[in-house]
Amino acid sequence: MRMRGLTTIIVLSGFLLDHSHLLGSAIDSNSTVFIIVMENHNWSSIKGSASAPYINNTLPPMASYCDQYYNPPAIHPSLPSYLWLEAGTGFGITNDSPPSVNHQATTNHFVTRLKNAGISWKTYQENISGATCPTTDSYPYYVKHNPFAYFDDVVASGCTSVMRPFTELATDLANQSAAHYNFITPNICNDMHDSCAPTSNSILQGDNWLAQNVPTILNSSAYQNNGLLFITWDEGAGSSDGPIGMIVLSPRAKAGGYHNALPYTHSSTIRTLQKIFGDEPPLDGAATALDLSDLFLPGAIPNADPQVAIKEVFRSVSGTPIRWTTQPALPTGSNGRQRSMRLRGRQSLPTSPGPAASFPGQMMEARRADSPPKSAFTGWLSRRHSSS
């Protein structure tokens, strides 16, 4: 890296920077992946809400997120969306009946394929005992939010080893014994489904729960060593398909509040998970979905789908603007020359971006080549940055 005045130029070769420490290696089967599923709110009711200060004020600087993420078309109520995140299909189910009614005999679903490949997985369900297989409701635990309880092969193989109380997650992280894939379900009060004491505000209750528990994941070595956390919602409010929230946190995410308007569904999430863990062929709806790789640094998701060209990405690190003019879908410019990243100022990116404070006060703006200059949320980030 050579300094020319106050401008440093880092040349891109294909999708990867020559200084590979800025990107790191891919998120793969050696990584630890977490997904937290919240409930029944459109993104428009979360983004900018005074009842969600953690989601709106704390997460944006360290996260990427989606503007146009939906539950699969007309898939309601909750249960089929949870099954979709596991199998790429809702199996034609249109109700929330328990496993005694809706159990599935197929073994062609994600965690069984992980198990067969020797990759560990676990689901942490809030308010289960861990002593028996949780195939029935026990308030505030609802089995309809635990997709794994609906698969005969999981239940029959001794499900208590993989369905554990949420309270055990912190210990597993501290002991560095977490599985490679971890599916997390808060209880019916903490997932924004119900309005419960003490807040009687479902959004605030869920936001408080995330604020209390997400840092445990982000501060763990499992996350910081090429880990990944998805935070999403199961479905839109009422009969709406969304858009619903999808927030991505990873040392390999673009982060800084980066967001796009590409169309995604739960099929995109299961497609991304399959690519991370090298699981083929795609599960049902995952076969025709667009993966979520645009939310990550180039090279972070193995075998990433071609993405829409990004005209410009702007990130400010502690007042130091960084302008990224590469197009992730195109390895070279139209004239065949390599693209570049310019870091203006005297501060460079840290070699190992952490989950939170590595880019204090940062913001990121991304514009597709055919999009207007700014979105409302980008403007919010800009105002927040200028006032901090």
Secondary structure, DSSP 8 states (H G I E B T S, - for coil): --EETTEEEEEEETTEESSGGGT-S---TTS-EEEEEE-S--HHHHTT-TT-HIIIIISGGGEEEESSEE-STT--SHHHHHHHHHHSS-TT--S---HHHH-B----SHHHHHHHTT--EEEEETT--SSS---S-BTTB-GGG-GGGGBHHHHHTTGGGTEEEGGGHHHHHHTT---SEEEEE--TTTTSSS--TTTT-HHHHHHHHHHHHHHHHHTSHHHHTT-EEEEEESS-STT----B-EEEE-TTB--TTEEE---EEHHHHHHHHHHHHT--S--GGGGGS--SGGGB-TTSSTT------EEEEEEEETTEEEEE---TT-SS-TTS---EEEEESS----SS--SSTTSTT-EEEEEETTS-S--HHHHHHHHHHHH-
